[in-house]
Amino acid sequence: MSDVEYLPLTGDSPGLRTLADRASRAASALDDAHAAVRRVSGGLEGQRSDAVSGARHRLAQVLERLTACAGGLGSAATAFGGHAEVLEREQAAAGHAVARRDDALARVRQHETLLGAGGSFTWNVTPGLGDAWPAATQGDLLAARADAVAAEAQWRAARDAKHASALRTAAVLGGLAEVRAVRAAALAGTSTADYRASWLEGRRVAALLGPAGGGGRDDERRLLRGELREVLVAHADDAVFWPSFWDTATPGDVYRALGPNYRDPTPPPDDDLRAALAHGVADWARTATPAERTAFGAAVVDGVGRWSGFEARAGIAAAMLPPTLPAGVHGGAYDALVARWDEAGGDLFGRAGTAVVGTAVAAGLARHPRLAFDKLAPADDGRLARHSRAWFGWAAPALWTPRPGWPDGGEAVARLFRTAVREGSDSPRRADQARAAQLVAHATRDMRGGLLATPVSDRAGQDIATAYEPYVPSFAEAAEDQQPGVTDDVLLAEKSDERPRTVVQPELDAFALGDVITATSHGPQGADAWLDGAVRLRDDVIERAVSGAYDGSYTSVRDNLGDRYLHDVGEIAGAMEADTVSTARERMERRDAVVDLIGYGTAPLHPAASTGITFAAGTVAETMPDHVEIARAEVLASEAEVRRQFADPVYEAVVEHDMTLINSDTGEPYTRDEAELRAVNLDPDSQSACALFGESYASSSGAGRKPGEVSCES
Amino acid sequence: MAHLDLDTDTLADAATRLRAAAEAVGLARAGSGTTATTGTAVLDTATQEFWAAWGTTHHALVAEVGALADALARAAAAFEDAERVTATEVADLLGGPA
């Protein structure tokens, strides 16, 4: 809509006032709500608990948003209202000018008519009228013309004033339309008026990324890349700069401008620049919508690309994914990473280059349990298996470099696993529990050739062990089930006459489970975590055994409970000793290889000598110690002690409990001898206890049992 | 357990005011459809962009504020007969981030 000269100025000032009024009322309502929420928040001051912290955090988020939006709407209301006032005033001035001009033009026409009618007259000789009238008409005509010109100038002044006001208002709205910056300013405690400079600087620096990424002269580009690094570090804590920067920049732009470049010998981003990028993304993410966060996370991964230097770009990507980011960013990165790894297939080296990004994503996602669970354990089993393979079933290449494994010793991935499993197993929904159990079942099989194929840190071992804690009661069945899945818990409850299980249990591959326990119990924290699980199971068994539910004359049901317990803890204790036997076996295999090499490798060249050497080698081998036998003996020697550590407390608790019961035959409380007889199958040295514990212990430790060997003499 | 300086009126009042705020923001944006009112093309464009940009914020705000209002209203209803409420009881109903 544009104004036509000397017509009334366009514009609906009442409409603008209505708009301003509505925005103002909304701003006031937001302020009002802010005050009310603050009162609620104030009521929580000084209170401490997880629930209160969560509630306070939520209230703080809403308060921030209310402040930001009230500020934006209030400023818009002022802008609309101010322009409405100017528009109204200038419309009135223009209207007055139009009327004045119309009047002036009317007079001009009148005087011109008069003068035209007297065209035969000379200005100075008018018959009958003397000299005065024509002269007066001429003056009036000139005055009218001057009036018309002045009115036109007045109209133009009004139009220009209106236009100037419109430009000012547009500029204000343009700033406010950058909602992200307004929010950032509010969150950073910056006034709306002050944020503009930082916002413009963010845009300016973002515009440097293109030239710094390619094109132009090498020396100029190097200078630009240097300047870019400095300015980004300088703005590390500028909460308005980064939302503006990321509003136009993409991760791909940043990789090209800061990443490796064969014409620029500048080393990779240092710690300061990485920290600045991390802060920057966090500042931006606080102002972004959920969809923008997800898209950004995906762009961080996708922008890494597969061309030369992608390992260095992956390092920058990891810096841009600090764990404190909102969940959506890591969620988007997670999906993009899994898709990338799927596409990479057998390209293990390509995948190894992005392991650092995987670590960052896992660390971030592990801070958001529900999202971690939903991502890692989708309801569809095929997808769940795919995700398990992607995160736990991958081992770094080992062709000519030492196996590096995950760059952090598997800690982030292990924490992600623990978080997701905990979220599902703690859920009151059986469907969630089943998904968690399914994840554990798949991961148990995947980890032995992936995450645990290289040594993991003690902390990672602890997290993995802790994830299995709800499933220790399933270890007894593990030997029977070789396919990942979940058990029919109702059937289990009937079969074993136990209380219904509180958590859906997985079907675990016994051999894979043994490997998991072995690989994660090297360090003290990992070992303690497994033992803690066993101890909690022990305490649970004791609680149930003395609960009164098994106080009748027949103790076979209680014995079943003890049998299963001993089988479970035998599995854990044995697996924790498995390294002793497997290390000895590896030593023996290496020795046998050397003996084979000496005995047969030289035979074609020196048949006569080889016979002698073979004889000699055989002699040497026979005289060498049998490391496996030594290890077996060592492991089996400790079996009885370990068994008693787990079995004694249960046995003693049951005997003590039974001594409080009345023997129906005598009418007296059971004596100690009678109570011990009732609990004979729980006696750590009984044939039954020895056999049950010994079976799983010998199997999972790898020590095995030779014919004639028994776990203990009863 | 500590008692709060809160009563159900405070919780209900906060819920009411949040809902009023959400409604007012909605009305403000609803009125933005008549953008050809400024009399200048530049300002018309800026106005349209302003309201478009506020669209996302508006939806997020209304959703967030509405959810909190619901939670506060539930808390107010749950403790209607209680003279005072404990911090943890209120916090449990308010929960974590929406």
Interface residues (C-beta under 8 A of the other chain):
Chain A: M1 S2 D3 L9 T10 G11 D12 G15 L16 T18 L19 R22 A23 R25 A26 S28 A29 L30 D32 A33 A35 A36 V37 R39 V40 G42 G43 L44 G46 Q47 S49 A51 V52 S53 G54 A55 R56 H57 R58 L59 Q61 V62 R65 L66 C69 G72 L73 A76 H83 L87 K162 H163 A166 L167 T169 A170 A171 L173 G174 L176 A177 E178 V179 R183 T289
Chain B: A2 L4 D5 L6 T10 L11 D13 A14 T16 R17 L18 A20 A21 E23 A24 V25 L27 A28 G31 S32 T34 A36 T37 T38 G39 T40 A41 V42 L43 D44 T45 A46 T47 E49 F50 A52 A53 W54 T56 T57 A60 L61 E64 V65 L68 L72 A87 T88 V90 A91 D92 L94 G95 G96 P97 A98
